Each structure stands twice: as C-alpha cells, then as structure tokens.
Amino acid sequence: MNSLQQARTRVLDHIQVACKNAHRVASEVELLAVSKTHPHDVLREMYQTGQRLFGENYLQEALDKIEALQDLDIEWHFIGHVQRNKTKHLAEKFAWVHGVDRLVIAERLSNQREGNPEPLNICLQVNIDAQESKDGCQPAEVAALVDSISSLPNLNLRGLMVIPAPNNTQAFNDAKILFENMREHHAKPEFWDTLSMGMSGDMNEAIAAGSTMVRVGTALFGARDYSN
Ligand SMILES: *Cc1c(COP(=O)(O)O)cnc(C)c1O
C-alpha cells in the first residue's frame, strides 16, 4: 500500500469510529479530499485509491487540475471564497459550490448553469460563530436565503457549510440545529441533505454533531507547502 492509500484508509477508519461513537452509520458521512496546493499527479494517485470527491479553494489552480484530470470521473467541489466575477467558471466546471453566502451569487450561478444537464449543487456558507473577517452569511439571514435560493432554476440547494474557529466545537451543534430548522423553508426539502463541516483536526466533533461531509486535506495529503 502506498502512503496516500494508507492515509486514506486511516481517515476512513477515523470516520467510521467517529460515526460508531455517535451512533451513526458511516455511509452518512462523505469524505471530500481537499487537494489545494497539491499537484494534479498527486490527485491522480489519490483517485486510484478510490477517492472521487475532491475540493479546491483557488479557481485558477482548480481549473488547471480539472483540465489535466478530465479523463477521470472526479466530482469537483469548490470550497473557496466565491467572488462575484468568478461565478461563470464555477457554474460551468464544478459539481458543487460550498461557499455561497449571498443571493446575487446564487442568481449568477443559476443563470450561468443554464444548458447544463445537471443542476449545480450548492451549500450556503454561514458564519455560525460570528467571526470577524470571515465569509458566510449571518445565521439570522439563512431562512430568507433558503427561501429564495431553493426556488432558483439549475441549482440544488443541498445544505449548509461552516468553518468555525478552531476548538469552537459548540458551533457544530449550532449549525446542526440551524440546518434542521431550515428544512421547512426549502422549496424542495428532499434536496436538503448536506451539512458540510469538519476538517482534519475536528472531524470527531463535527461528526458527533451531525456532519454529512467532512472536508479533509492535511490528514490525507500531509502538510501544505505554500512556498512555491
Ligand atoms: C483547506 C480547507 C480544508 C481542509 O483543511 P485541513 O485542516 O487540511 O483538513 C477544509 N475546508 C476548507 C474550507 C479549507 O479551506
């Protein structure tokens, strides 16, 4: 077994144990491999271990990898900050966008997804623990945003995405409560199924609180090197 395979097996085992401790079944939690800064040949190797969901933060880097790996059956997730002038590429190239936090962004994605046979899956990013200088809408804005975004064409609003401050594990419980309360605001509640939260360092707490998708980088690929 190569080291990427070992790392992935360790993370999947970790998820399984966390689910067992939380009296959940492991199939309820998907593993999104966060591959920012890692070159496409490393993603290809990770793909060969069975990984299909990959998350990227930086648009140009992601577009280069999507191009280089177009022979693979990868489900691409954008998890970075969504800039208004970058929505066209997101709408055309990705299966999921996790960082939607304003109606205008969702409207642009909806318009620019027109003609694609598959709706674009999106999560609403919420600043769940009132961090300064953090992306995400306020919890009090979520109901109105779910109301309006869930009826836009060409999108499936799947749920919420949060990135709480380190060690603020209570925020995961708050996100779960908000997630459950918002179902009634959704125009198509059968699509409201995703709580994107938990990273390498806080998977246990996120899964205990109800995460359905953990976004894991370091525990799969090792530390990131930003120097080049
Ligand atoms: C980088 C990143 C991750 C992965 O973080 P790790 O600690 O390396 O697992 C998850 N989510 C988002 C939004 C990120 O930017």
Ligand as a Chemical Component Dictionary entry (heavy atoms), coordinates in Angstrom:
data_LIG
# 
_chem_comp.id                   LIG 
_chem_comp.type                 NON-POLYMER 
_chem_comp.pdbx_formal_charge   0 
_chem_comp.three_letter_code    LIG 
# 
loop_
_chem_comp_atom.comp_id 
_chem_comp_atom.atom_id 
_chem_comp_atom.alt_atom_id 
_chem_comp_atom.type_symbol 
_chem_comp_atom.charge 
_chem_comp_atom.model_Cartn_x 
_chem_comp_atom.model_Cartn_y 
_chem_comp_atom.model_Cartn_z 
_chem_comp_atom.pdbx_ordinal 
LIG C1 C1 C 0 -8.100  23.861 3.468 1  
LIG C2 C2 C 0 -9.526  23.644 3.852 2  
LIG C3 C3 C 0 -9.944  22.435 4.446 3  
LIG C4 C4 C 0 -9.004  21.311 4.828 4  
LIG O1 O1 O 0 -8.271  21.621 5.986 5  
LIG P1 P1 P 0 -7.309  20.536 6.682 6  
LIG O2 O2 O 0 -7.106  21.081 8.046 7  
LIG O3 O3 O 0 -6.052  20.500 5.866 8  
LIG O4 O4 O 0 -8.005  19.231 6.675 9  
LIG C5 C5 C 0 -11.294 22.275 4.695 10 
LIG N1 N1 N 0 -12.196 23.231 4.394 11 
LIG C6 C6 C 0 -11.825 24.408 3.840 12 
LIG C7 C7 C 0 -12.864 25.426 3.541 13 
LIG C8 C8 C 0 -10.488 24.650 3.566 14 
LIG O5 O5 O 0 -10.134 25.827 3.040 15 
# 
loop_
_chem_comp_bond.comp_id 
_chem_comp_bond.atom_id_1 
_chem_comp_bond.atom_id_2 
_chem_comp_bond.value_order 
_chem_comp_bond.pdbx_ordinal 
LIG C1 C2 SING 1  
LIG C2 C3 SING 2  
LIG C2 C8 DOUB 3  
LIG C3 C4 SING 4  
LIG C3 C5 DOUB 5  
LIG C4 O1 SING 6  
LIG O1 P1 SING 7  
LIG P1 O2 DOUB 8  
LIG P1 O3 SING 9  
LIG P1 O4 SING 10 
LIG C5 N1 SING 11 
LIG N1 C6 DOUB 12 
LIG C6 C7 SING 13 
LIG C6 C8 SING 14 
LIG C8 O5 SING 15 
# 
